[in-house]
Amino acid sequence: MRIKVKRLFTPIRELQDVSITVENSKIVAIEKTKLHADRYYPIVVPAFVDSHTHGAAGIDVMNASFEEFLKLSSFYAQHGVGRFFPTTVSDTFENIARVAEKVKKAMQIKTPAAKIAGLYIEGPYLSPGKRGAHRRELLKEPDPDELEKFLSRYGDIVKVFAIAPELKGAERVIKLLRRRGIIVSIAHTNATFNETLDAIKAGATRATHVFNAMREFNHREPGVVGAVLTNKRVYCEIICDLVHLHPATVQIVTKTKGPFKTLLITDSMSATGLDDGVYELGQMKVEVKHGVAKLYGQETLAGSTLTMDRAVKNLVFELGVPLRSAFIMSSFTPSRASGIEPNLLEEGTMADFVALDEELNLLAVYIDGQLVHGV
């Protein structure tokens, strides 16, 4: 199969007026040629990576069956996602292990849809004072023995683990996770500036939905936000639904960190892709009104109904972010921040890419060289 492309973003570089030849699920050539092409697209970019999602299409990660994880793969592909990380909410490790077991099984199935790249554990080692949409009674201080037991079974699929640095024993657990090659993300935290720096020194390299569920910035005690924005080692997640963060706040993050340290996430929950109503997030009820998800009867945000294709559009059309930067933040940086190899759309790599028109509407999604959505 040969595809002609007006603008190809790898996303490290932009190529114009080239053809992509795909054979046996891989890209075998990227070249300028006048040979016949099977399809033509204005823009082609690496498939998006959603590295922090709690569900969609009526499916909640904490309660999903094995078959529902496969349905999630199809939903994400319809929004340009090639790889995603199912993300837990705080619960007992017994219940988290049940989720991990189904994710592990789903990862072994090859389907023409988005691939599960690993598991993101968010909770229970989070601050009660910044718990957001996590149940207080399920939060606890880090327990290395408990964690080691869990990782002995599922350490091979856990890619990201969120933790509040100020909790007793956090530093020991951060070092334990890093020894196992797991990315540590600073999350749901009331940490001071210095406590955050200690966590970064111990090995934390990521900040979960920065600004949200974090100690507020103060000009004399910049806290966790000041630490993660100014430390070059840290990747910062942003939820670009223009609800979780004011547009100016998004610009503060993107201009401070740059596209190679800022990653788009959806933090989506089960209502994503559906109408307003009452849904679930783990053991919690969530009410969605006008597309905004909040804990039932409260004003606390509870994930989002954002999709990755919409997040990219928001960055470009609402905030004026250059196309190449937006594609770096939607694919390259989420991969690097999650400990997986980025998709650079080079000869010899898997043909996982998204075709877009000039308005960034999805035209087609290819996974392993197969057309899984669009035309």
C-alpha positions as CSV (number, residue, x, y, z in Angstrom):
1,M,0.0,0.0,0.0
2,R,1.3,3.4,-0.9
3,I,-0.1,6.7,0.6
4,K,0.7,10.2,-0.6
5,V,0.9,12.9,2.0
6,K,1.0,16.6,1.7
7,R,2.5,17.1,5.2
8,L,4.1,14.3,7.2
9,F,5.0,15.0,10.9
10,T,7.3,12.4,12.3
11,P,6.8,14.5,14.6
12,I,10.5,15.4,15.1
13,R,10.5,16.8,11.6
14,E,8.1,17.8,8.9
15,L,8.3,16.3,5.4
16,Q,6.2,17.6,2.5
17,D,4.8,15.9,-0.6
18,V,6.1,12.4,0.2
19,S,4.7,8.9,-0.2
20,I,4.6,6.3,2.6
21,T,4.8,2.6,1.5
22,V,3.5,0.1,3.9
23,E,4.1,-3.7,3.7
24,N,3.4,-6.4,6.3
25,S,2.4,-3.9,9.0
26,K,5.6,-1.8,8.7
27,I,6.7,1.3,6.9
28,V,9.2,0.2,4.2
29,A,9.7,3.5,2.4
30,I,9.2,7.3,2.8
31,E,10.1,9.0,-0.4
32,K,9.2,11.5,-3.1
33,T,7.8,9.6,-6.0
34,K,5.3,10.0,-8.8
35,L,4.2,6.3,-8.6
36,H,0.5,5.6,-8.1
37,A,-0.8,5.9,-4.6
38,D,-3.7,4.1,-3.1
39,R,-4.7,7.1,-0.9
40,Y,-4.0,10.7,-0.4
41,Y,-4.1,12.7,2.9
42,P,-3.3,16.3,3.7
43,I,-1.6,15.5,7.1
44,V,-0.2,12.3,8.5
45,V,1.1,12.1,12.1
46,P,2.1,9.3,14.5
47,A,-0.9,7.7,16.2
48,F,-1.7,9.5,19.5
49,V,-0.7,8.1,22.9
50,D,-3.2,8.5,25.7
51,S,-1.1,7.7,28.7
52,H,-3.7,8.5,31.4
53,T,-7.3,7.4,30.9
54,H,-9.8,5.9,33.3
55,G,-12.2,4.8,30.6
56,A,-14.7,5.8,27.9
57,A,-17.8,4.6,26.0
58,G,-19.5,3.6,29.2
59,I,-16.6,1.5,30.4
60,D,-14.8,2.1,33.6
61,V,-11.2,0.7,33.9
62,M,-11.8,-0.4,37.5
63,N,-14.9,-2.4,36.7
64,A,-14.2,-3.4,33.1
65,S,-14.3,-7.0,31.9
66,F,-11.6,-8.5,29.7
67,E,-14.0,-8.0,26.7
68,E,-14.6,-4.4,27.6
69,F,-10.9,-3.6,27.5
70,L,-11.0,-4.8,23.9
71,K,-13.9,-2.5,23.3
72,L,-12.0,0.4,24.8
73,S,-9.2,-0.3,22.3
74,S,-11.7,0.2,19.5
75,F,-13.1,3.4,21.0
76,Y,-9.6,5.0,21.4
77,A,-8.6,4.1,17.9
78,Q,-11.7,6.0,16.6
79,H,-10.1,9.1,18.2
80,G,-6.6,8.7,16.7
81,V,-5.0,6.8,19.6
82,G,-2.6,4.0,18.8
83,R,-1.4,3.2,22.3
84,F,-3.1,3.8,25.7
85,F,-2.5,3.2,29.4
86,P,-5.6,2.1,31.4
87,T,-5.4,4.1,34.7
88,T,-6.7,3.0,38.1
89,V,-8.2,5.0,40.9
90,S,-7.4,4.4,44.6
91,D,-8.6,1.0,45.8
92,T,-7.2,-1.9,47.7
93,F,-4.3,-3.7,46.0
94,E,-6.6,-6.8,45.9
95,N,-9.0,-4.9,43.6
96,I,-6.2,-3.3,41.7
97,A,-4.7,-6.7,41.1
98,R,-8.0,-7.8,39.5
99,V,-7.8,-4.9,37.1
100,A,-4.1,-5.7,36.4
101,E,-5.0,-9.3,35.6
102,K,-7.5,-8.4,33.0
103,V,-5.2,-5.7,31.5
104,K,-2.4,-8.3,31.3
105,K,-4.6,-10.7,29.5
106,A,-5.9,-8.0,27.1
107,M,-2.3,-6.9,26.3
108,Q,-1.7,-10.4,24.9
109,I,-4.5,-10.1,22.3
110,K,-3.7,-8.7,18.9
111,T,-6.7,-6.8,17.5
112,P,-7.0,-4.1,14.8
113,A,-7.4,-1.3,17.4
114,A,-5.4,0.8,19.9
115,K,-2.8,-1.2,21.8
116,I,-2.6,-1.3,25.6
117,A,1.0,-0.2,26.3
118,G,0.9,-0.7,30.1
119,L,-0.9,0.1,33.3
120,Y,-0.9,3.4,35.2
121,I,-1.5,3.1,38.9
122,E,-3.0,6.3,40.4
123,G,-3.5,5.7,44.1
124,P,-3.8,4.7,46.9
125,Y,-0.5,6.5,48.0
126,L,-2.0,9.9,47.7
127,S,-2.6,12.9,50.0
128,P,-6.1,13.0,51.7
129,G,-6.0,16.8,51.5
130,K,-5.6,16.7,47.7
131,R,-7.6,13.6,47.0
132,G,-9.8,15.0,44.3
133,A,-12.0,12.2,43.0
134,H,-10.4,9.5,45.2
135,R,-12.1,8.1,48.2
136,R,-10.5,9.2,51.5
137,E,-10.9,5.8,53.2
138,L,-8.9,4.1,50.5
139,L,-5.9,6.4,50.7
140,K,-2.9,5.2,52.7
141,E,0.8,5.7,53.4
142,P,3.2,3.8,51.2
143,D,3.8,0.2,52.1
144,P,6.9,-1.2,50.5
145,D,6.0,-4.8,51.4
146,E,2.5,-4.6,50.0
147,L,3.8,-2.9,46.8
148,E,6.6,-5.5,46.3
149,K,4.0,-8.3,46.5
150,F,1.9,-6.6,43.9
151,L,4.8,-5.9,41.6
152,S,6.1,-9.4,41.9
153,R,3.0,-10.4,39.9
154,Y,2.3,-7.3,37.7
155,G,5.6,-5.3,37.7
156,D,6.0,-6.2,34.0
157,I,2.9,-4.3,32.9
158,V,3.0,-1.4,35.4
159,K,4.6,1.5,33.5
160,V,3.6,4.6,35.6
161,F,2.9,4.8,39.4
162,A,1.6,8.0,41.0
163,I,2.5,9.0,44.5
164,A,2.3,12.0,46.9
165,P,6.0,12.8,47.8
166,E,5.2,14.2,51.3
167,L,3.8,10.9,52.6
168,K,5.8,8.9,55.1
169,G,7.9,6.3,53.3
170,A,7.4,7.9,49.9
171,E,11.1,8.3,49.1
172,R,11.7,4.6,49.8
173,V,8.9,3.5,47.5
174,I,10.0,5.9,44.7
175,K,13.4,4.3,44.8
176,L,11.8,0.8,44.8
177,L,9.7,1.7,41.7
178,R,12.7,3.1,39.9
179,R,14.7,0.0,40.5
180,R,12.0,-1.9,38.7
181,G,12.0,0.5,35.8
182,I,8.6,2.1,36.6
183,I,8.0,5.8,36.0
184,V,7.1,7.6,39.2
185,S,4.6,10.5,38.8
186,I,4.0,13.1,41.5
187,A,0.3,13.3,42.1
188,H,-2.5,14.4,44.4
189,T,-0.1,16.1,46.7
190,N,0.3,18.9,49.2
191,A,4.1,18.7,49.0
192,T,6.3,21.7,49.5
193,F,8.9,22.8,47.0
194,N,11.7,21.0,48.8
195,E,9.7,17.8,49.4
196,T,9.1,17.7,45.7
197,L,12.7,18.2,44.9
198,D,13.6,15.3,47.2
199,A,11.1,13.1,45.3
200,I,12.7,14.1,42.0
201,K,16.1,13.4,43.4
202,A,14.9,10.0,44.4
203,G,13.7,9.3,40.9
204,A,10.3,10.9,40.2
205,T,10.2,12.2,36.6
206,R,6.6,13.0,35.9
207,A,3.8,15.2,37.3
208,T,0.2,14.0,37.2
209,H,-2.4,16.5,35.6
210,V,-0.2,19.4,36.8
211,F,-1.9,22.1,38.8
212,N,-4.9,19.8,39.5
213,A,-5.0,18.2,42.9
214,M,-1.7,19.9,43.8
215,R,-0.6,22.4,46.5
216,E,-1.3,25.9,45.2
217,F,1.5,28.0,43.9
218,N,2.8,30.8,46.2
219,H,5.5,33.3,45.3
220,R,7.4,32.6,48.5
221,E,6.7,28.8,48.7
222,P,6.2,27.7,45.0
223,G,5.4,24.2,46.2
224,V,5.0,21.2,44.0
225,V,3.9,23.2,41.0
226,G,7.0,25.5,41.2
227,A,9.3,22.5,41.5
228,V,7.9,20.4,38.6
229,L,7.7,23.4,36.2
230,T,11.3,24.5,36.8
231,N,13.0,21.1,37.0
232,K,14.3,19.9,33.6
233,R,13.9,16.2,34.5
234,V,10.1,16.3,35.0
235,Y,7.5,15.7,32.4
236,C,4.2,17.5,33.0
237,E,0.8,16.1,32.1
238,I,-1.9,18.6,31.0
239,I,-5.7,18.0,30.5
240,C,-6.4,20.4,27.6
241,D,-10.2,20.3,27.8
242,L,-10.2,24.1,28.8
243,V,-12.0,23.1,32.0
244,H,-9.3,21.6,34.2
245,L,-6.9,24.4,33.2
246,H,-7.6,28.0,32.1
247,P,-6.0,28.6,28.6
248,A,-3.5,30.9,30.2
249,T,-2.5,28.2,32.6
250,V,-2.0,25.8,29.7
251,Q,0.3,28.4,28.1
252,I,2.3,28.7,31.4
253,V,3.0,25.0,31.3
254,T,3.7,24.7,27.6
255,K,5.9,27.8,27.4
256,T,7.8,26.8,30.6
257,K,8.3,23.2,29.9
258,G,8.3,23.1,26.1
259,P,6.7,20.4,23.9
260,F,9.4,17.8,24.8
261,K,8.4,17.9,28.5
262,T,4.7,18.6,28.2
263,L,2.3,15.7,27.4
264,L,-1.4,15.7,26.6
265,I,-3.5,13.4,28.5
266,T,-7.3,13.0,28.6
267,D,-7.9,11.7,32.2
268,S,-11.1,10.5,30.5
269,M,-13.7,8.5,32.4
270,S,-16.5,6.2,31.4
271,A,-18.9,9.0,30.1
272,T,-16.5,9.9,27.4
273,G,-18.2,9.6,24.0
274,L,-21.7,9.5,25.6
275,D,-24.4,11.9,26.6
276,D,-24.7,13.7,29.9
277,G,-25.8,11.5,32.9
278,V,-24.7,9.6,35.9
279,Y,-21.7,7.3,35.5
280,E,-19.1,5.5,37.6
281,L,-15.4,6.1,38.4
282,G,-14.3,3.1,40.4
283,Q,-16.5,3.1,43.5
284,M,-17.8,6.6,43.0
285,K,-20.8,8.1,41.2
286,V,-20.0,10.9,38.7
287,E,-22.5,13.2,37.2
288,V,-21.8,14.7,33.8
289,K,-23.4,18.0,32.8
290,H,-22.6,19.8,29.5
291,G,-19.7,17.4,29.1
292,V,-18.1,18.3,32.5
293,A,-17.6,15.4,35.0
294,K,-18.0,16.0,38.7
295,L,-18.5,13.8,41.7
296,Y,-22.2,13.3,42.2
297,G,-23.7,16.1,44.2
298,Q,-20.3,17.9,44.5
299,E,-18.2,20.5,42.6
300,T,-15.1,18.3,42.5
301,L,-14.0,17.4,39.0
302,A,-13.8,13.7,38.4
303,G,-11.8,13.1,35.3
304,S,-12.9,14.4,31.9
305,T,-14.9,13.5,28.8
306,L,-12.0,14.6,26.6
307,T,-10.6,12.7,23.7
308,M,-7.0,13.0,22.3
309,D,-8.1,14.3,18.9
310,R,-10.1,17.1,20.7
311,A,-7.2,17.9,22.9
312,V,-4.9,18.4,19.9
313,K,-7.5,20.7,18.3
314,N,-7.8,22.7,21.5
315,L,-4.1,23.2,21.6
316,V,-3.8,24.3,18.0
317,F,-7.0,26.3,17.4
318,E,-7.7,27.7,20.9
319,L,-4.2,28.3,22.1
320,G,-2.3,28.8,18.9
321,V,0.3,26.0,19.5
322,P,2.2,25.1,16.3
323,L,1.2,21.9,14.7
324,R,4.5,20.1,15.1
325,S,4.6,21.0,18.8
326,A,1.0,19.7,19.3
327,F,1.9,16.4,17.7
328,I,5.0,16.1,19.8
329,M,2.9,16.5,22.9
330,S,0.3,14.0,21.7
331,S,2.7,11.2,20.7
332,F,6.4,11.6,21.2
333,T,6.4,13.1,24.7
334,P,3.7,10.8,26.2
335,S,5.8,7.9,25.1
336,R,9.0,9.2,26.6
337,A,7.3,10.2,29.8
338,S,5.8,6.7,30.1
339,G,9.0,4.7,29.5
340,I,8.1,3.4,26.0
341,E,9.8,4.0,22.6
342,P,8.2,6.9,20.6
343,N,6.8,6.2,17.2
344,L,8.9,8.3,14.8
345,L,7.3,7.1,11.5
346,E,10.6,6.0,10.1
347,E,11.4,3.2,7.6
348,G,11.3,-0.1,9.5
349,T,8.8,1.0,12.2
350,M,5.3,-0.2,12.7
351,A,2.8,1.7,10.6
352,D,0.7,3.3,13.4
353,F,-0.4,6.7,12.1
354,V,-3.3,9.1,11.9
355,A,-4.5,11.0,8.8
356,L,-6.0,14.4,9.3
357,D,-7.5,17.2,7.2
358,E,-6.4,20.8,7.4
359,E,-8.9,21.4,10.2
360,L,-7.4,18.4,12.1
361,N,-10.5,16.3,11.7
362,L,-9.7,12.6,11.6
363,L,-9.8,11.0,8.2
364,A,-8.2,7.7,8.9
365,V,-6.4,5.7,11.6
366,Y,-3.9,2.9,10.7
367,I,-2.7,0.4,13.3
368,D,0.0,-2.1,12.2
369,G,-0.6,-0.9,8.7
370,Q,-4.3,-1.8,8.8
371,L,-7.1,0.8,8.3
372,V,-9.0,0.6,11.6
373,H,-11.1,3.8,11.3
374,G,-12.1,6.1,8.5
375,V,-11.3,5.8,4.8
